[in-house]
Amino acid sequence: MGGHLDPKNGVFLGTWGDLGCPTPQRITSYSLSPNRQRPLAGAGHAAIFNTFRRFRHQVLYVAPPFIAAYAIMNWAIERNEYLNSKPGRLLEGGEE
């Protein structure tokens, strides 16, 4: 396994695959962390429950203004249609 010192060329490490050391030293191994191996692990499950939790906490801040705006807009549309109809014009004193 080991090589011998060659004064002209330096140290001979051996033939291909035989690098001259009896045991491998300084072996470096690489691995991925669990969150890199499965980057979307549990994302669907967490998204459903997290969305429900956030919705539940914010619905009372968002829904009442939207409901009020919808009711006012619906009343305005119906009132506009009535005032532009034949009975609405007669009631307001306009001509047919």
C-alpha contacts under 8 A as a table, 3 or more apart, distances in Angstrom:
res1	aa1	res2	aa2	distance
1	M	14	G	6.99
1	M	18	D	6.41
1	M	19	L	7.38
1	M	20	G	4.91
1	M	21	C	6.35
1	M	22	P	6.19
2	G	13	L	6.70
2	G	14	G	7.09
2	G	19	L	7.69
2	G	20	G	4.08
2	G	21	C	5.81
2	G	22	P	7.09
3	G	11	V	6.73
3	G	12	F	5.09
3	G	13	L	4.85
3	G	14	G	5.76
3	G	20	G	5.48
4	H	11	V	6.12
4	H	12	F	5.78
4	H	13	L	7.57
5	L	10	G	6.06
5	L	11	V	4.65
5	L	12	F	6.36
6	D	9	N	5.54
6	D	10	G	4.97
6	D	11	V	5.54
6	D	12	F	6.56
7	P	10	G	5.62
7	P	11	V	7.90
9	N	12	F	7.81
12	F	20	G	7.98
13	L	18	D	7.15
13	L	19	L	5.06
13	L	20	G	4.69
14	G	17	G	7.91
14	G	18	D	5.33
14	G	19	L	5.58
14	G	20	G	5.71
15	T	18	D	5.34
15	T	19	L	7.12
16	W	19	L	7.24
18	D	21	C	7.79
21	C	24	P	6.79
24	P	27	I	6.76
32	L	36	R	6.00
32	L	37	Q	6.22
33	S	36	R	5.34
33	S	37	Q	6.45
34	P	37	Q	5.13
34	P	38	R	6.44
35	N	38	R	5.49
35	N	39	P	5.25
35	N	41	A	7.82
36	R	39	P	5.35
38	R	41	A	5.30
40	L	43	A	5.18
40	L	44	G	7.93
41	A	44	G	7.97
42	G	45	H	5.33
42	G	46	A	5.98
43	A	46	A	5.14
43	A	47	A	5.80
44	G	47	A	5.08
44	G	48	I	6.34
45	H	48	I	5.47
45	H	49	F	6.55
46	A	49	F	5.39
46	A	50	N	5.64
47	A	50	N	5.15
47	A	51	T	5.73
48	I	51	T	5.34
48	I	52	F	6.27
49	F	52	F	5.08
49	F	53	R	6.13
50	N	53	R	5.08
50	N	54	R	6.13
51	T	54	R	5.19
51	T	55	F	5.98
52	F	55	F	5.08
52	F	56	R	6.04
53	R	56	R	5.16
53	R	57	H	6.38
54	R	57	H	5.24
54	R	58	Q	6.21
55	F	58	Q	5.25
55	F	59	V	5.65
56	R	59	V	5.64
57	H	60	L	7.30
58	Q	61	Y	5.45
58	Q	62	V	6.45
59	V	62	V	5.23
59	V	63	A	5.53
60	L	63	A	5.71
60	L	64	P	6.60
61	Y	64	P	6.84
61	Y	65	P	7.81
62	V	65	P	6.15
62	V	66	F	6.71
63	A	66	F	5.21
63	A	67	I	6.05
64	P	67	I	5.05
64	P	68	A	6.04
65	P	68	A	5.08
65	P	69	A	6.00
66	F	69	A	5.05
66	F	70	Y	6.05
67	I	70	Y	5.10
67	I	71	A	6.15
68	A	71	A	5.13
68	A	72	I	6.17
69	A	72	I	5.21
69	A	73	M	6.04
70	Y	73	M	5.12
70	Y	74	N	5.97
71	A	74	N	5.12
71	A	75	W	6.13
72	I	75	W	5.11
72	I	76	A	6.12
73	M	76	A	5.01
73	M	77	I	6.16
74	N	77	I	5.22
74	N	78	E	6.23
75	W	78	E	5.23
75	W	79	R	6.01
76	A	79	R	5.06
76	A	80	N	6.01
77	I	80	N	5.11
77	I	81	E	6.17
78	E	81	E	5.13
78	E	82	Y	6.14
79	R	82	Y	5.05
79	R	83	L	6.10
80	N	83	L	5.19
80	N	84	N	6.17
81	E	84	N	5.22
81	E	85	S	6.25
82	Y	85	S	5.13
82	Y	87	P	7.46
82	Y	88	G	5.31
83	L	86	K	7.88
83	L	87	P	7.72
83	L	88	G	4.29
83	L	89	R	5.82
83	L	92	E	7.86
84	N	88	G	6.26
84	N	89	R	6.41
85	S	88	G	5.27
85	S	89	R	6.25
86	K	89	R	5.34
86	K	90	L	6.36
86	K	96	E	6.43
87	P	90	L	5.14
87	P	91	L	6.10
88	G	91	L	5.11
88	G	92	E	6.25
89	R	92	E	5.29
89	R	93	G	6.30
89	R	94	G	5.08
89	R	95	E	6.51
89	R	96	E	6.64
90	L	93	G	5.20
90	L	94	G	5.59
90	L	95	E	6.54
90	L	96	E	6.94
91	L	94	G	7.51
